[in-house]
Amino acid sequence: RRARILFGPVATVVDLPREDLLHAATGVSGSAPAYFYAFVEALEAAGVTAGLPADAARDLARATMVGAAALLDASGEDPAELRRQVTSPKGTTEAALAVLMGEGGLGPLLEAAVAAAARRSAELGS
């Protein structure tokens, strides 16, 4: 109750059914800003590799991430639904998502990353 009163006005507060889930929460939220920055960093680099000037790749990647995050926040839509809305059948986004969501893509990578962060959180808490 105290945490909700203290942090509620400035952050998202969730109630967890067990204290040991704090380690998973660390992997999902505490470490996630770095995941996001790493994604943007990699997207900028991929843009440069594809031929964009570095400043254009930087500006496009950052503005797109900020806009997508703002829409996710403002719309309240499920991220999967927003993804479907911006993915044209047989289009460029669908081609890219086949890579990102394929075997060894974002899903498995993020599961492994969150698990590693949770394990390390538990080790540090011992």
C-alpha positions as CSV (number, residue, x, y, z in Angstrom):
1,R,0.0,0.0,0.0
2,R,2.8,2.4,0.9
3,A,4.7,1.6,-2.3
4,R,1.6,2.3,-4.4
5,I,1.1,5.7,-2.6
6,L,4.7,6.6,-3.0
7,F,5.4,5.4,-6.6
8,G,1.9,5.4,-8.1
9,P,2.0,9.1,-9.2
10,V,5.3,8.7,-11.0
11,A,5.5,5.0,-12.2
12,T,3.5,1.9,-13.0
13,V,3.0,-0.1,-9.9
14,V,2.0,-3.8,-10.1
15,D,1.1,-6.2,-7.4
16,L,2.9,-9.5,-7.6
17,P,1.5,-12.6,-5.9
18,R,4.9,-13.7,-4.6
19,E,8.0,-11.8,-3.6
20,D,10.3,-14.1,-5.6
21,L,8.7,-12.7,-8.8
22,L,10.6,-9.5,-8.2
23,H,13.5,-11.2,-10.1
24,A,11.3,-11.7,-13.2
25,A,10.0,-8.1,-12.8
26,T,13.6,-7.0,-12.8
27,G,14.2,-8.8,-16.1
28,V,11.1,-7.5,-17.7
29,S,11.1,-3.9,-16.4
30,G,14.3,-3.0,-14.5
31,S,16.7,-4.0,-17.3
32,A,14.3,-3.3,-20.2
33,P,15.4,0.3,-20.9
34,A,18.8,-1.2,-21.9
35,Y,17.1,-3.7,-24.1
36,F,15.2,-0.9,-25.8
37,Y,18.3,1.2,-26.3
38,A,20.2,-1.8,-27.7
39,F,17.3,-2.4,-30.2
40,V,17.5,1.2,-31.3
41,E,21.3,1.1,-31.5
42,A,21.0,-2.1,-33.7
43,L,18.3,-0.5,-35.8
44,E,20.4,2.6,-36.5
45,A,23.4,0.4,-37.4
46,A,21.2,-1.7,-39.7
47,G,20.0,1.4,-41.4
48,V,23.6,2.5,-42.0
49,T,24.5,-1.0,-43.3
50,A,21.5,-0.7,-45.7
51,G,23.0,2.5,-47.1
52,L,21.5,5.3,-45.1
53,P,23.7,8.1,-43.9
54,A,24.3,7.7,-40.1
55,D,22.4,10.8,-39.1
56,A,19.4,9.8,-41.2
57,A,19.4,6.3,-39.8
58,R,19.7,7.7,-36.3
59,D,16.8,10.2,-36.8
60,L,14.5,7.7,-38.5
61,A,15.1,4.9,-35.9
62,R,14.7,7.1,-32.9
63,A,11.6,9.0,-34.1
64,T,9.9,5.8,-35.2
65,M,10.5,4.2,-31.8
66,V,9.3,7.2,-29.9
67,G,6.2,7.4,-32.1
68,A,5.4,3.7,-31.8
69,A,5.8,3.8,-28.0
70,A,3.6,6.8,-27.8
71,L,0.9,5.1,-29.9
72,L,1.1,1.9,-27.7
73,D,0.7,4.0,-24.6
74,A,-2.1,6.3,-25.9
75,S,-4.1,3.6,-27.7
76,G,-4.2,1.0,-25.0
77,E,-4.2,-1.6,-27.8
78,D,-2.6,-4.9,-27.5
79,P,0.9,-4.7,-29.1
80,A,0.1,-7.7,-31.3
81,E,-3.0,-5.9,-32.7
82,L,-0.9,-2.8,-33.4
83,R,1.7,-5.0,-35.2
84,R,-1.1,-6.5,-37.3
85,Q,-2.4,-3.1,-38.2
86,V,0.9,-1.9,-39.6
87,T,1.8,-5.2,-41.4
88,S,0.5,-5.4,-45.0
89,P,0.1,-8.9,-46.3
90,K,3.1,-9.9,-48.4
91,G,4.6,-6.4,-47.8
92,T,8.0,-5.2,-46.5
93,T,7.0,-5.3,-42.8
94,E,5.8,-8.9,-43.1
95,A,9.1,-9.8,-44.7
96,A,11.1,-8.2,-41.9
97,L,8.8,-9.8,-39.2
98,A,9.4,-13.2,-40.7
99,V,13.1,-12.7,-39.6
100,L,12.4,-11.0,-36.3
101,M,9.7,-13.4,-35.2
102,G,11.3,-16.5,-36.7
103,E,13.3,-19.2,-35.0
104,G,15.9,-17.6,-32.9
105,G,14.3,-14.2,-33.3
106,L,13.0,-11.7,-30.7
107,G,10.8,-14.1,-28.8
108,P,13.5,-16.6,-27.9
109,L,16.1,-13.9,-27.5
110,L,14.0,-11.9,-25.0
111,E,13.0,-15.0,-23.1
112,A,16.7,-15.8,-22.6
113,A,17.6,-12.2,-21.8
114,V,14.8,-11.9,-19.1
115,A,15.8,-15.3,-17.7
116,A,19.4,-14.2,-17.5
117,A,18.5,-11.0,-15.7
118,A,16.2,-12.8,-13.3
119,R,18.9,-15.3,-12.5
120,R,21.4,-12.6,-11.8
121,S,18.9,-10.6,-9.7
122,A,18.3,-13.7,-7.6
123,E,22.1,-14.2,-7.2
124,L,22.6,-10.6,-6.2
125,G,19.7,-10.9,-3.7
126,S,21.2,-14.0,-2.0
